[in-house]
Structure formats: C-alpha cells, structure tokens
C-alpha cells in the first residue's frame, strides 16, 4: 500500500495477490487506486478504481465522485453474481473504500 496526503489532495494505491496455502484455497490478485481532495480536514473522494481477478472471473469498478456523491459508476459483475440496481440513495455521501482505511 502506498499513498500520500497533502494539504489539498490525496492518493492511495494498493495491490496484492494470494500466495502459499491461501492460493490453494482461492487464487487471485487485485489492485485499487483512490484519488481525492482534502477540504477543512475532511477527505473528499474524486476517483476510485479497482480490478480483481480470481479464477476466471474479473471484477472491475470505476467510480467518480462529485460533492461526496457517486457521479459515474462503471462496474463489471462476476458471472455468478446477479446484477444489482443502485438507486440515487445508494450513491449519496459515499467514501471510497481506500479512504476509509
């Protein structure tokens, strides 16, 4: 995991893969990146991307934010998961997963 927090912006990046015994149970790898702004000591997300691969399934997510709300969302679903419908309420006051750490 790498990252930087400045007076006005943030950047966080993380990647990993399973190894050893865990790889026998569930092999995979993934990466995440989040960028944002800092205003009055609070993190404001601007963009979040992630990509994970396990077996033959890949999940890719890209979100952009405006005023703490999801502005654009592009997500691929694994074949085994049913698509979910996101309402306007689901998109309000969202903090990207990496900034929550």
C-alpha positions in Angstrom: 0.0 0.0 0.0 1.3 3.4 -0.9 -0.2 6.8 -0.5 0.3 10.5 0.0 -1.8 13.1 1.7 -1.0 16.7 1.0 -2.8 19.9 2.1 -5.3 19.8 -0.8 -5.2 16.3 -2.3 -4.8 12.6 -1.6 -3.5 9.5 -3.4 -3.7 5.9 -2.2 -2.8 2.8 -4.1 -2.9 -0.9 -3.1 -2.2 -4.2 -4.8 -1.8 -7.8 -3.8 -2.1 -11.4 -4.7 -2.7 -14.6 -2.8 0.3 -16.9 -2.2 1.2 -20.0 -0.3 -1.6 -22.0 1.2 -4.2 -19.3 0.6 -3.5 -19.6 -3.2 -4.6 -23.3 -3.0 -7.9 -22.2 -1.5 -8.6 -19.2 -3.6 -6.1 -17.8 -6.2 -6.4 -14.3 -7.3 -4.9 -10.8 -7.4 -6.2 -7.3 -7.3 -5.4 -3.6 -7.2 -7.1 -0.4 -6.1 -6.4 3.3 -6.5 -8.2 6.3 -5.0 -7.6 10.0 -5.5 -9.3 12.8 -3.7 -9.2 16.3 -2.2 -8.8 17.5 1.3 -11.1 20.3 2.5 -11.3 21.5 6.0 -9.6 18.4 7.3 -12.0 16.0 5.5 -11.3 13.6 2.7 -13.4 14.2 -0.4 -13.2 11.3 -2.9 -12.8 12.2 -6.6 -12.0 8.9 -8.3 -11.8 5.2 -7.3 -10.7 2.3 -9.5 -10.3 -1.4 -8.6 -9.7 -4.6 -10.5 -9.6 -8.1 -9.1 -9.2 -11.4 -10.7 -9.9 -14.8 -9.2 -10.0 -18.0 -11.2 -11.8 -16.9 -14.5 -13.8 -14.0 -13.0 -12.7 -10.4 -13.2 -14.4 -7.6 -11.3 -13.5 -4.0 -12.4 -15.0 -0.9 -10.8 -14.5 2.7 -11.6 -16.3 5.5 -9.7 -16.1 9.2 -10.0 -17.5 11.5 -7.3 -18.9 15.0 -7.1 -19.7 16.6 -3.8 -19.4 13.3 -1.9 -21.9 11.6 -4.2 -21.1 9.0 -6.9 -21.3 10.8 -10.2 -20.4 8.0 -12.6 -20.2 4.2 -11.9 -18.9 1.5 -14.2 -18.7 -2.0 -12.7 -18.4 -5.4 -14.2 -20.1 -8.2 -12.3 -18.7 -11.7 -11.9 -20.7 -14.3 -13.8 -22.1 -15.9 -10.7 -23.4 -12.7 -9.1 -26.8 -11.3 -10.0 -26.7 -7.6 -11.2 -27.8 -5.1 -8.5 -29.8 -2.0 -9.1 -28.3 1.1 -7.5 -30.7 3.9 -6.6 -29.9 7.5 -6.1 -29.8 6.9 -2.3 -27.1 4.3 -2.7 -24.9 7.0 -4.5 -25.2 9.7 -1.8 -22.4 10.6 0.7 -20.1 7.8 -0.4 -16.4 7.5 0.7 -14.3 5.3 -1.5 -13.1 2.0 0.2 -9.4 3.0 0.4 -10.1 6.4 2.1 -12.0 4.6 4.8 -8.8 2.8 5.9 
